[in-house]
């Protein structure tokens, strides 16, 4: 159980390579009819797209622990300002990406912490699909939006 033992690519039965030897997790931060999106740097996998903070899950971490750690590393957020509400799983059998949907406190501040991000922005629910989204987020956004609607609207 070493720190960062999740880093690495995994060949998936879907025909793609996925980052995270033990799967991956991210945070979908929601407040006041908006979600926080991260403009990914051009050099990262599926770069120059908008997504959510997330990354490889280490073997000793829960889904929420991994998602919080990644959001702290990438966006500098204070995670005690989050209330977890639900999880959406993109399950590939041998690999999975878990999106933890959280309510973000009004005073939560996020900004680019490293070179993985170009910018962050609170985007209204209706405007999310207008962004050039990470392919997985683009595919899953309708289902995520439906889940958000159940939890918030």
DSSP file (Angstrom, degrees, kcal/mol; ACC not computed):
  #  RESIDUE AA STRUCTURE BP1 BP2  ACC     N-H-->O    O-->H-N    N-H-->O    O-->H-N    TCO  KAPPA ALPHA  PHI   PSI    X-CA   Y-CA   Z-CA
    1    1 A X              0   0    0      0, 0.0     2,-0.3     0, 0.0    57,-0.0   0.000 360.0 360.0 360.0  71.4    0.0    0.0    0.0
    2    2 A X    >   -     0   0    0      1,-0.1     3,-1.7     2,-0.0    57,-0.3  -0.654 360.0 -97.9 -93.6 149.4    2.4    2.7   -1.2
    3    3 A X  T 3  S+     0   0    0     -2,-0.3    -1,-0.1     1,-0.3     0, 0.0  -0.412 110.9  14.7 -60.7 138.4    1.4    6.3   -1.9
    4    4 A X  T >  S+     0   0    0      1,-0.1     3,-1.1    -2,-0.1    -1,-0.3   0.708  80.1 136.8  67.3  23.2    0.8    6.7   -5.6
    5    5 A X  T <   +     0   0    0     -3,-1.7    -2,-0.1     1,-0.2    -1,-0.1   0.560  65.4  65.1 -75.1  -4.5    0.6    3.0   -6.3
    6    6 A X  T 3  S+     0   0    0     -4,-0.1    15,-3.3    50,-0.1    16,-0.3   0.616  73.4 110.9 -88.7 -13.9   -2.3    3.7   -8.5
    7    7 A X    <   +     0   0    0     -3,-1.1     2,-0.2    13,-0.2    12,-0.0  -0.420  51.4  77.3 -65.6 130.6   -0.3    5.7  -11.1
    8    8 A X  S    S-     0   0    0     -2,-0.2    12,-3.2     2,-0.0     2,-0.2  -0.626  76.6 -84.3 145.7 158.2    0.0    3.9  -14.4
    9    9 A X  E     -A   19   0A   0     10,-0.2     2,-0.4    -2,-0.2    10,-0.2  -0.608  32.3-159.0 -89.7 148.0   -1.9    3.0  -17.5
   10   10 A X  E     -A   18   0A   0      8,-2.5     8,-2.5    -2,-0.2     2,-0.6  -0.995  17.1-131.4-127.7 129.8   -4.3    0.0  -17.8
   11   11 A X  E     -A   17   0A   0     -2,-0.4     2,-0.2     6,-0.2     6,-0.2  -0.717  32.0-152.8 -79.6 123.4   -5.3   -1.6  -21.1
   12   12 A X    >   -     0   0    0      4,-2.7     3,-1.7    -2,-0.6    81,-0.1  -0.618  25.4-121.8-100.6 155.2   -9.1   -1.9  -20.9
   13   13 A X  T 3  S+     0   0    0     79,-0.3    -1,-0.1     1,-0.3    80,-0.1   0.660 109.5  71.2 -66.2 -15.4  -11.4   -4.4  -22.6
   14   14 A X  T 3  S-     0   0    0      2,-0.2    -1,-0.3    78,-0.1     3,-0.1   0.551 119.0-107.4 -77.8  -6.2  -13.1   -1.4  -24.3
   15   15 A X  S <  S+     0   0    0     -3,-1.7     2,-0.3     1,-0.4    -2,-0.1   0.457  85.8 103.7  95.8   1.2  -10.0   -0.9  -26.4
   16   16 A X  S    S-     0   0    0     -6,-0.0    -4,-2.7     0, 0.0     2,-0.4  -0.745  70.1-119.9-111.5 160.9   -8.7    2.2  -24.7
   17   17 A X  E     -A   11   0A   0     -2,-0.3     2,-0.4    -6,-0.2    -6,-0.2  -0.836  31.0-161.8 -93.5 139.4   -5.9    2.8  -22.2
   18   18 A X  E     -A   10   0A   0     -8,-2.5    -8,-2.5    -2,-0.4     2,-0.5  -0.953  18.1-121.2-124.3 144.3   -7.1    4.3  -18.9
   19   19 A X  E    S+A    9   0A   0     -2,-0.4   -10,-0.2   -10,-0.2   -12,-0.1  -0.715  78.8  58.6 -84.8 126.8   -5.1    6.1  -16.2
   20   20 A X    >   -     0   0    0    -12,-3.2     3,-1.5    -2,-0.5   -13,-0.2   0.439  59.4-146.7 120.6 103.6   -5.2    4.4  -12.8
   21   21 A X  T 3  S+     0   0    0    -15,-3.3   -14,-0.1     1,-0.3     3,-0.1   0.754 108.1  34.2 -66.1 -23.8   -4.1    0.9  -12.0
   22   22 A X  T 3  S-     0   0    0      1,-0.6    -1,-0.3    35,-0.6     2,-0.1   0.015 128.4 -91.8-115.8  25.0   -6.9    0.7   -9.3
   23   23 A X    <   -     0   0    0     -3,-1.5    34,-2.6   -17,-0.2    -1,-0.6  -0.401  45.8 -98.5  90.0-174.2   -9.4    2.9  -11.2
   24   24 A X  E     -Bc  56  97B   0     72,-2.4    74,-2.3    32,-0.3     2,-0.3  -0.941  25.6-161.1-144.2 162.4   -9.8    6.6  -10.9
   25   25 A X  E     -Bc  55  98B   0     30,-2.4    30,-2.3    -2,-0.3     2,-0.3  -0.991   7.3-179.8-147.4 151.9  -12.1    9.1   -9.2
   26   26 A X  E     -Bc  54  99B   0     72,-2.3    74,-3.0    -2,-0.3     2,-0.5  -0.944  24.9-115.1-146.8 168.1  -13.1   12.7   -9.5
   27   27 A X  E     - c   0 100B   0     26,-2.1     2,-0.7    -2,-0.3    26,-0.5  -0.913   9.9-161.2-110.3 131.2  -15.2   15.4   -7.9
   28   28 A X  E     - c   0 101B   0     72,-2.8    74,-2.4    -2,-0.5     2,-0.4  -0.914  21.2-157.9-105.7 101.2  -18.2   17.0   -9.5
   29   29 A X  E     - c   0 102B   0     -2,-0.7     7,-1.9     7,-0.4     2,-0.4  -0.681  12.4-173.9 -86.4 128.8  -18.6   20.2   -7.4
   30   30 A X  E     +Dc  35 103B   0     72,-2.4    74,-2.8    -2,-0.4     2,-0.3  -0.965  14.7 150.7-127.8 137.5  -22.1   21.7   -7.5
   31   31 A X  E >   -D   34   0B   0      3,-2.1     3,-1.5    -2,-0.4    74,-0.1  -0.882  66.2  -6.9-162.8 138.1  -23.5   24.9   -6.1
   32   32 A X  T 3  S-     0   0    0      1,-0.3     3,-0.1    -2,-0.3    -2,-0.0   0.843 128.0 -47.4  49.0  47.2  -26.3   27.3   -7.0
   33   33 A X  T 3  S+     0   0    0      1,-0.2    92,-1.9    91,-0.1     2,-0.3   0.681 119.8  99.9  73.8  17.1  -27.1   25.8  -10.4
   34   34 A X  E <   -DE  31 124B   0     -3,-1.5    -3,-2.1    90,-0.3     2,-0.3  -0.904  55.3-150.7-131.1 160.7  -23.4   25.5  -11.4
   35   35 A X  E     -DE  30 123B   0     88,-2.6    88,-3.1    -2,-0.3     2,-0.6  -0.951  25.8-116.8-125.4 150.8  -20.7   23.0  -11.6
   36   36 A X  E     - E   0 122B   0     -7,-1.9    -7,-0.4    -2,-0.3     2,-0.3  -0.782  34.4-171.2 -90.4 120.4  -17.0   23.6  -11.3
   37   37 A X  E     - E   0 121B   0     84,-2.9    84,-2.4    -2,-0.6     2,-0.5  -0.852  13.0-145.8-113.1 150.7  -15.1   22.6  -14.5
   38   38 A X  E     -FE  51 120B   0     13,-3.0    13,-2.5    -2,-0.3     2,-0.8  -0.956  11.7-138.2-115.9 124.8  -11.4   22.5  -15.1
   39   39 A X  E     -FE  50 119B   0     80,-3.2    79,-3.6    -2,-0.5    80,-0.9  -0.763  30.8-136.5 -83.8 111.4   -9.8   23.4  -18.4
   40   40 A X  E     - E   0 117B   0      9,-3.1     8,-1.2    -2,-0.8    77,-0.3  -0.402  18.4-104.8 -74.9 142.1   -7.2   20.7  -18.8
   41   41 A X    >   -     0   0    0     75,-2.7     3,-1.2     6,-0.2     7,-0.3  -0.269  28.5-117.1 -61.8 149.8   -3.7   21.5  -20.1
   42   42 A X  T 3  S+     0   0    0      5,-0.3     5,-0.4     1,-0.2    -1,-0.1   0.789 109.9  58.9 -60.2 -28.3   -3.0   20.6  -23.7
   43   43 A X  T 3  S+     0   0    0      3,-0.1    -1,-0.2     2,-0.1     3,-0.1   0.650  88.5  87.5 -81.2 -14.1   -0.2   18.2  -22.7
   44   44 A X  S X  S-     0   0    0     -3,-1.2     3,-1.5     1,-0.1     2,-0.0  -0.381  99.3 -74.8 -82.0 164.1   -2.4   15.9  -20.5
   45   45 A X  T 3  S+     0   0    0      1,-0.3    -1,-0.1    -2,-0.1    -2,-0.1  -0.351 124.8   6.6 -56.3 131.1   -4.3   12.9  -21.8
   46   46 A X  T 3  S-     0   0    0      1,-0.1     3,-0.4    -3,-0.1    -1,-0.3   0.892 103.3-175.2  55.1  42.3   -7.4   14.3  -23.7
   47   47 A X    <   +     0   0    0     -3,-1.5    -5,-0.3    -5,-0.4    -6,-0.2  -0.074  51.2  38.6 -67.6 167.3   -5.9   17.7  -23.1
   48   48 A X  S    S+     0   0    0     -8,-1.2     2,-0.3    -7,-0.3    -1,-0.2   0.777  94.2 111.0  59.7  31.6   -7.4   21.1  -24.0
   49   49 A X  S    S-     0   0    0     -3,-0.4    -9,-3.1    -8,-0.2     2,-0.4  -0.832  71.6-110.6-123.4 166.7  -10.8   19.8  -22.9
   50   50 A X  E     +Fg  39 133B   0     82,-2.4    84,-3.0    -2,-0.3   -11,-0.2  -0.835  52.3 135.4 -99.4 134.6  -13.0   20.7  -19.9
   51   51 A X  E     -F   38   0B   0    -13,-2.5   -13,-3.0    -2,-0.4     2,-0.3  -0.697  49.9 -81.1-150.2-157.2  -13.5   18.1  -17.2
   52   52 A X        -     0   0    0     -2,-0.2     2,-0.2   -15,-0.2   -24,-0.1  -0.851  51.3 -89.3-118.5 156.7  -13.6   17.7  -13.5
   53   53 A X  S    S+     0   0    0    -26,-0.5   -26,-2.1    -2,-0.3     2,-0.3  -0.456  73.0 116.3 -65.7 135.8  -10.7   17.3  -11.1
   54   54 A X  E     +B   26   0B   0    -28,-0.3     2,-0.3    16,-0.2   -28,-0.3  -0.977  24.9 156.8 178.4 173.4   -9.7   13.7  -10.7
   55   55 A X  E     -B   25   0B   0    -30,-2.3   -30,-2.4    -2,-0.3    15,-0.1  -0.984  47.7 -12.2 174.1-166.3   -7.2   11.0  -11.3
   56   56 A X  E     -B   24   0B   0     -2,-0.3     2,-0.5   -32,-0.2   -32,-0.3  -0.194  54.6-135.5 -60.0 139.8   -5.8    7.6  -10.3
   57   57 A X        -     0   0    0    -34,-2.6   -35,-0.6   -51,-0.2     2,-0.2  -0.835  16.3-133.7 -96.4 131.5   -7.0    6.0   -7.2
   58   58 A X    >   -     0   0    0     -2,-0.5     3,-1.8     4,-0.1     8,-0.1  -0.509  24.8-110.5 -82.1 156.4   -4.4    4.4   -4.9
   59   59 A X  T 3  S+     0   0    0    -57,-0.3    -1,-0.1     1,-0.3   -56,-0.1   0.771 115.9  48.5 -60.0 -29.1   -5.0    0.9   -3.5
   60   60 A X  T 3  S+     0   0    0    -58,-0.2     2,-0.3     2,-0.0    -1,-0.3   0.465  95.7  94.7 -91.3  -2.0   -5.5    2.1    0.1
   61   61 A X    <   -     0   0    0     -3,-1.8     2,-0.1     1,-0.0    -4,-0.0  -0.658  66.9-134.1 -97.5 145.3   -8.0    5.0   -0.8
   62   62 A X     >  -     0   0    0     -2,-0.3     4,-2.4     1,-0.1     5,-0.2  -0.406  38.3-102.1 -76.2 168.7  -11.7    5.0   -0.8
   63   63 A X  H  > S+     0   0    0      1,-0.2     4,-2.4     2,-0.2     5,-0.2   0.941 124.2  46.2 -57.7 -48.1  -13.4    6.6   -3.8
   64   64 A X  H  > S+     0   0    0      1,-0.2     4,-2.6     2,-0.2     5,-0.2   0.885 110.5  52.9 -66.1 -39.3  -14.1    9.8   -1.9
   65   65 A X  H  > S+     0   0    0      2,-0.2     4,-2.5     1,-0.2    -1,-0.2   0.928 111.8  46.1 -60.9 -44.8  -10.6   10.0   -0.4
   66   66 A X  H  X S+     0   0    0     -4,-2.4     4,-2.4     2,-0.2    -2,-0.2   0.922 113.2  48.7 -64.7 -44.1   -9.1    9.7   -3.9
   67   67 A X  H  X S+     0   0    0     -4,-2.4     4,-2.1    -5,-0.2   -40,-0.3   0.910 113.1  47.5 -63.9 -42.3  -11.4   12.3   -5.4
   68   68 A X  H  X S+     0   0    0     -4,-2.6     4,-2.5     2,-0.2    -2,-0.2   0.924 111.1  51.3 -63.6 -44.9  -10.7   14.7   -2.6
   69   69 A X  H  X S+     0   0    0     -4,-2.5     4,-2.5     1,-0.2    -2,-0.2   0.929 111.0  47.9 -59.2 -46.1   -7.0   14.2   -2.8
   70   70 A X  H  X S+     0   0    0     -4,-2.4     4,-2.6     1,-0.2     5,-0.3   0.907 111.9  49.3 -62.8 -41.7   -7.0   14.9   -6.6
   71   71 A X  H  X>S+     0   0    0     -4,-2.1     4,-2.6   -18,-0.2     6,-0.8   0.880 111.4  49.7 -67.0 -37.2   -9.2   18.0   -6.2
   72   72 A X  H  X5S+     0   0    0     -4,-2.5     4,-1.4     4,-0.2    -2,-0.2   0.933 114.4  45.2 -63.4 -45.3   -6.8   19.3   -3.5
   73   73 A X  H  <5S+     0   0    0     -4,-2.5    -2,-0.2    -5,-0.2    -1,-0.2   0.897 123.7  33.1 -65.4 -41.8   -3.8   18.7   -5.7
   74   74 A X  H  <5S+     0   0    0     -4,-2.6    39,-2.2    -5,-0.2    40,-0.5   0.814 135.3  18.9 -88.5 -32.6   -5.3   20.2   -8.8
   75   75 A X  H  <5S-     0   0    0     -4,-2.6    36,-2.0    -5,-0.3    -3,-0.2   0.439  88.6-127.1-123.7  -2.7   -7.5   23.0   -7.5
   76   76 A X     << +     0   0    0     -4,-1.4    -4,-0.2    -5,-0.5    33,-0.1   0.748  50.0 163.4  64.5  24.5   -6.3   23.8   -4.0
   77   77 A X        -     0   0    0     -6,-0.8     2,-0.7    -9,-0.1    -1,-0.2  -0.373  44.5-121.0 -77.5 155.6   -9.8   23.4   -2.5
   78   78 A X    >   -     0   0    0     31,-0.3     3,-1.6     1,-0.1    -1,-0.1  -0.869  22.8-157.0 -93.4 112.8  -10.5   22.9    1.2
   79   79 A X  G >  S+     0   0    0     -2,-0.7     3,-1.2     1,-0.3    -1,-0.1   0.600  83.0  73.3 -76.4 -10.8  -12.3   19.6    1.3
   80   80 A X  G 3  S+     0   0    0      1,-0.3    -1,-0.3     3,-0.0    -2,-0.0   0.519  87.5  68.4 -77.7   0.1  -14.1   20.2    4.6
   81   81 A X  G <  S+     0   0    0     -3,-1.6    24,-2.4    24,-0.1     2,-0.4   0.132  87.6  91.2 -96.5  18.2  -16.3   22.6    2.6
   82   82 A X  E <   -H  104   0B   0     -3,-1.2     2,-0.5    22,-0.2    22,-0.2  -0.893  56.2-162.5-118.3 143.6  -17.8   19.7    0.6
   83   83 A X  E     -H  103   0B   0     20,-2.0    20,-2.7    -2,-0.4     2,-0.1  -0.946  22.0-137.5-123.0 108.9  -20.9   17.6    1.3
   84   84 A X  E     +H  102   0B   0     -2,-0.5    18,-0.2    18,-0.2     3,-0.1  -0.439  29.4 168.1 -68.1 135.6  -20.9   14.3   -0.6
   85   85 A X  E     -     0   0B   0     16,-3.1     2,-0.3     1,-0.4    17,-0.2   0.640  55.2 -24.5-120.9 -26.1  -24.3   13.5   -2.1
   86   86 A X  E     -H  101   0B   0     15,-1.4    15,-3.0     2,-0.0    -1,-0.4  -0.983  50.7-122.1-177.1 170.3  -23.9   10.7   -4.5
   87   87 A X  E     -H  100   0B   0     -2,-0.3     2,-0.4    13,-0.2    13,-0.2  -0.993   9.4-160.1-134.0 138.9  -21.6    8.7   -6.8
   88   88 A X  E     -H   99   0B   0     11,-2.7    11,-3.3    -2,-0.4     2,-0.5  -0.976  16.2-156.3-115.2 130.6  -21.8    8.0  -10.5
   89   89 A X  E     -H   98   0B   0     -2,-0.4     2,-0.8     9,-0.2     9,-0.2  -0.932  16.8-163.0-117.0 128.0  -19.8    5.0  -11.8
   90   90 A X  E     -H   97   0B   0      7,-2.7     7,-1.8    -2,-0.5     2,-0.5  -0.878  28.3-166.6-100.4  95.3  -18.5    4.5  -15.3
   91   91 A X  E     +H   96   0B   0     -2,-0.8     5,-0.2     5,-0.2     3,-0.1  -0.767  26.8 171.4 -99.1 121.2  -17.7    0.8  -14.9
   92   92 A X        -     0   0    0      3,-3.0     2,-1.7    -2,-0.5   -79,-0.3   0.218  49.7-118.8-106.3  11.0  -15.6   -1.0  -17.6
   93   93 A X  S    S+     0   0    0      2,-0.2    -1,-0.1     1,-0.2     3,-0.1  -0.518 109.5  39.6  85.5 -71.3  -15.2   -4.3  -15.6
   94   94 A X  S    S+     0   0    0     -2,-1.7     2,-0.3     1,-0.1    -1,-0.2   0.593 129.8  23.8 -86.0 -11.1  -11.4   -4.2  -15.3
   95   95 A X        -     0   0    0    -73,-0.1    -3,-3.0     2,-0.0     2,-0.3  -0.988  67.0-174.4-151.2 150.2  -11.4   -0.4  -14.7
   96   96 A X  E     - H   0  91B   0     -2,-0.3   -72,-2.4    -5,-0.2     2,-0.5  -0.997  17.7-148.1-149.2 151.1  -13.8    2.2  -13.4
   97   97 A X  E     -cH  24  90B   0     -7,-1.8    -7,-2.7    -2,-0.3     2,-0.6  -0.986  17.6-160.2-119.0 121.7  -14.1    5.9  -13.0
   98   98 A X  E     -cH  25  89B   0    -74,-2.3   -72,-2.3    -2,-0.5     2,-0.6  -0.901   1.4-159.3-105.7 122.9  -16.2    7.1  -10.0
   99   99 A X  E     -cH  26  88B   0    -11,-3.3   -11,-2.7    -2,-0.6     2,-0.6  -0.901   7.5-154.4-100.6 116.7  -17.5   10.6  -10.0
  100  100 A X  E     -cH  27  87B   0    -74,-3.0   -72,-2.8    -2,-0.6     2,-0.5  -0.828   8.8-147.3 -92.2 120.1  -18.4   11.8   -6.5
  101  101 A X  E     +cH  28  86B   0    -15,-3.0   -16,-3.1    -2,-0.6   -15,-1.4  -0.781  25.0 178.9 -89.7 125.0  -21.1   14.5   -6.7
  102  102 A X  E     -cH  29  84B   0    -74,-2.4   -72,-2.4    -2,-0.5     2,-0.6  -0.944  32.4-126.4-129.8 147.6  -20.6   17.0   -3.9
  103  103 A X  E     -cH  30  83B   0    -20,-2.7   -20,-2.0    -2,-0.4     2,-0.4  -0.829  31.8-146.6 -86.7 126.0  -22.3   20.2   -2.7
  104  104 A X  E     - H   0  82B   0    -74,-2.8   -22,-0.2    -2,-0.6   -25,-0.0  -0.798  15.4-116.5 -97.2 135.9  -19.7   22.9   -2.4
  105  105 A X    >   -     0   0    0    -24,-2.4     3,-1.8    -2,-0.4   -24,-0.1  -0.277  26.8-111.6 -64.9 154.5  -20.0   25.6    0.2
  106  106 A X  T 3  S+     0   0    0      1,-0.3    -1,-0.1     3,-0.0    -2,-0.0   0.832 116.6  51.4 -56.4 -35.2  -20.5   29.2   -0.9
  107  107 A X  T 3  S+     0   0    0      2,-0.1     2,-0.3   -26,-0.0    -1,-0.3   0.330  78.1 124.7 -91.6   9.6  -17.0   30.1    0.4
  108  108 A X    <   -     0   0    0     -3,-1.8     2,-0.4   -27,-0.1   -31,-0.1  -0.530  44.2-162.6 -68.8 131.1  -15.2   27.3   -1.4
  109  109 A X        -     0   0    0     -2,-0.3     2,-0.4   -33,-0.1   -31,-0.3  -0.948   8.1-174.9-117.6 136.4  -12.4   28.8   -3.6
  110  110 A X        +     0   0    0     -2,-0.4     2,-0.3   -33,-0.1   -34,-0.2  -0.977  10.5 156.8-131.1 145.7  -10.7   26.9   -6.4
  111  111 A X        -     0   0    0    -36,-2.0     2,-0.3    -2,-0.4   -34,-0.1  -0.969  51.5 -72.6-157.5 166.0   -7.8   27.8   -8.7
  112  112 A X        +     0   0    0     -2,-0.3   -37,-0.2     1,-0.2   -38,-0.1  -0.490  42.3 177.7 -68.2 126.1   -5.1   26.1  -10.8
  113  113 A X        +     0   0    0    -39,-2.2     2,-0.3    -2,-0.3    -1,-0.2   0.651  62.2   7.5-103.4 -20.5   -2.6   24.5   -8.5
  114  114 A X  S >  S-     0   0    0    -40,-0.5     3,-1.3     3,-0.0    -1,-0.1  -0.843  90.1 -80.4-149.8-175.5   -0.3   22.9  -11.1
  115  115 A X  T 3  S+     0   0    0     -2,-0.3   -41,-0.0     1,-0.3    -3,-0.0   0.387 108.5  82.0 -79.8   6.7    0.4   22.7  -14.8
  116  116 A X  T 3  S+     0   0    0    -76,-0.1   -75,-2.7   -73,-0.1     2,-0.4   0.674  91.7  55.8 -78.2 -17.1   -2.4   20.1  -15.4
  117  117 A X  E <   -E   40   0B   0     -3,-1.3   -77,-0.2   -77,-0.3     3,-0.1  -0.913  51.7-173.7-120.9 142.5   -5.0   23.0  -15.4
  118  118 A X  E    S-     0   0B   0    -79,-3.6     2,-0.3     1,-0.4   -78,-0.1   0.763  76.3 -27.8 -94.8 -36.3   -5.3   26.1  -17.6
  119  119 A X  E     -E   39   0B   0    -80,-0.9   -80,-3.2    -8,-0.1    -1,-0.4  -0.973  52.5-133.6-167.6 165.3   -8.2   27.5  -15.7
  120  120 A X  E     -E   38   0B   0     -2,-0.3     2,-0.3   -82,-0.2   -82,-0.2  -0.956  23.5-179.9-128.7 152.2  -11.3   26.7  -13.6
  121  121 A X  E     -E   37   0B   0    -84,-2.4   -84,-2.9    -2,-0.3     2,-0.6  -0.985  31.6-125.7-154.5 137.3  -14.8   28.0  -14.0
  122  122 A X  E     -E   36   0B   0     -2,-0.3     2,-0.4   -86,-0.2   -86,-0.2  -0.780  38.5-169.2 -80.4 123.4  -18.2   27.7  -12.4
  123  123 A X  E     -E   35   0B   0    -88,-3.1   -88,-2.6    -2,-0.6     5,-0.1  -0.948  22.6-114.4-122.0 133.4  -20.5   26.8  -15.3
  124  124 A X  E >>  -E   34   0B   0     -2,-0.4     3,-1.0   -90,-0.2     4,-1.0  -0.302  31.6-112.5 -63.2 151.2  -24.3   26.7  -15.3
  125  125 A X  G >4 S+     0   0    0    -92,-1.9     3,-0.9     1,-0.3     4,-0.5   0.898 117.6  50.6 -50.5 -45.8  -25.9   23.3  -15.8
  126  126 A X  G 34 S+     0   0    0      1,-0.2    -1,-0.3   -93,-0.2     3,-0.2   0.745 109.3  51.0 -68.7 -23.4  -27.3   24.3  -19.2
  127  127 A X  G X> S+     0   0    0     -3,-1.0     3,-1.3     1,-0.2     4,-0.6   0.558  84.6  87.8 -91.8  -8.7  -23.9   25.7  -20.4
  128  128 A X  G X< S+     0   0    0     -4,-1.0     3,-1.8    -3,-0.9    -1,-0.2   0.930  86.4  52.2 -56.7 -47.8  -21.9   22.6  -19.6
  129  129 A X  G 34 S+     0   0    0     -4,-0.5    -1,-0.3     1,-0.3     4,-0.2   0.621  98.7  66.9 -68.6 -10.6  -22.6   20.9  -22.9
  130  130 A X  G <4 S+     0   0    0     -3,-1.3    -1,-0.3    -4,-0.1    -2,-0.2   0.662  87.4  86.2 -80.6 -16.7  -21.5   24.0  -24.8
  131  131 A X  S << S-     0   0    0     -3,-1.8     2,-1.5    -4,-0.6   -82,-0.0  -0.417  96.5-104.7 -78.5 157.6  -17.9   23.5  -23.6
  132  132 A X        -     0   0    0     -2,-0.1   -82,-2.4   -84,-0.1     2,-0.1  -0.706  56.8-159.7 -80.3  91.7  -15.4   21.3  -25.4
  133  133 A X  B     -g   50   0B   0     -2,-1.5   -82,-0.2   -84,-0.3   -94,-0.0  -0.355  24.8 -95.3 -82.5 152.6  -15.7   18.5  -22.8
  134  134 A X     >  -     0   0    0    -84,-3.0     4,-2.8     1,-0.1     3,-0.3  -0.408  47.6-113.2 -52.4 138.2  -13.4   15.6  -22.0
  135  135 A X  H  > S+     0   0    0      1,-0.2     4,-2.2     2,-0.2     5,-0.2   0.854 115.2  48.6 -53.0 -40.4  -14.8   12.7  -24.1
  136  136 A X  H  > S+     0   0    0      2,-0.2     4,-2.4     1,-0.2    -1,-0.2   0.909 113.0  47.2 -68.2 -40.2  -16.0   10.7  -21.0
  137  137 A X  H  > S+     0   0    0     -3,-0.3     4,-2.1     2,-0.2    -2,-0.2   0.903 110.8  52.5 -66.8 -39.6  -17.7   13.7  -19.5
  138  138 A X  H  < S+     0   0    0     -4,-2.8     4,-0.4     1,-0.2    -2,-0.2   0.920 113.1  44.7 -60.2 -43.3  -19.4   14.6  -22.8
  139  139 A X  H  < S+     0   0    0     -4,-2.2     3,-0.3    -5,-0.2     4,-0.3   0.895 121.8  37.4 -66.7 -40.8  -20.7   11.0  -23.0
  140  140 A X  H >X S+     0   0    0     -4,-2.4     4,-2.6     1,-0.2     3,-0.5   0.584  88.7  94.4 -91.4 -11.2  -21.8   10.9  -19.3
  141  141 A X  H 3X S+     0   0    0     -4,-2.1     4,-3.4     1,-0.2     5,-0.3   0.874  81.8  54.4 -54.9 -43.7  -23.1   14.5  -18.9
  142  142 A X  H 3> S+     0   0    0     -4,-0.4     4,-1.8    -3,-0.3    -1,-0.2   0.914 114.0  41.9 -58.1 -40.3  -26.7   13.7  -19.6
  143  143 A X  H <> S+     0   0    0     -3,-0.5     4,-2.0    -4,-0.3    -1,-0.2   0.879 115.7  49.5 -72.7 -37.5  -26.8   10.9  -16.9
  144  144 A X  H  X S+     0   0    0     -4,-2.6     4,-2.8     2,-0.2    -2,-0.2   0.915 110.2  51.2 -65.2 -42.1  -24.8   13.1  -14.5
  145  145 A X  H  X S+     0   0    0     -4,-3.4     4,-2.7    -5,-0.3    -2,-0.2   0.906 108.7  51.2 -62.1 -41.4  -27.2   16.0  -15.1
  146  146 A X  H  X S+     0   0    0     -4,-1.8     4,-1.8    -5,-0.3    -1,-0.2   0.899 111.6  47.6 -62.2 -40.1  -30.2   13.7  -14.4
  147  147 A X  H  X S+     0   0    0     -4,-2.0     4,-1.9     2,-0.2    -2,-0.2   0.908 111.5  50.0 -67.4 -41.8  -28.5   12.6  -11.2
  148  148 A X  H  X>S+     0   0    0     -4,-2.8     4,-2.8     1,-0.2     5,-0.5   0.906 107.8  54.5 -60.3 -41.9  -27.8   16.2  -10.2
  149  149 A X  H  X5S+     0   0    0     -4,-2.7     4,-1.7     1,-0.2    -1,-0.2   0.901 108.0  49.5 -60.9 -40.9  -31.4   17.1  -10.9
  150  150 A X  H  <5S+     0   0    0     -4,-1.8    -1,-0.2     1,-0.2    -2,-0.2   0.891 118.0  40.0 -61.5 -40.1  -32.5   14.4   -8.5
  151  151 A X  H  <5S+     0   0    0     -4,-1.9    -2,-0.2    -5,-0.1    -1,-0.2   0.788 131.6  19.2 -82.4 -29.4  -30.2   15.6   -5.8
  152  152 A X  H  <5       0   0    0     -4,-2.8    -3,-0.2    -5,-0.2    -2,-0.2   0.697 360.0 360.0-117.9 -25.4  -30.5   19.4   -6.2
  153  153 A X     <<       0   0    0     -4,-1.7    -3,-0.1    -5,-0.5    -4,-0.1   0.455 360.0 360.0-103.0 360.0  -33.7   20.4   -8.1
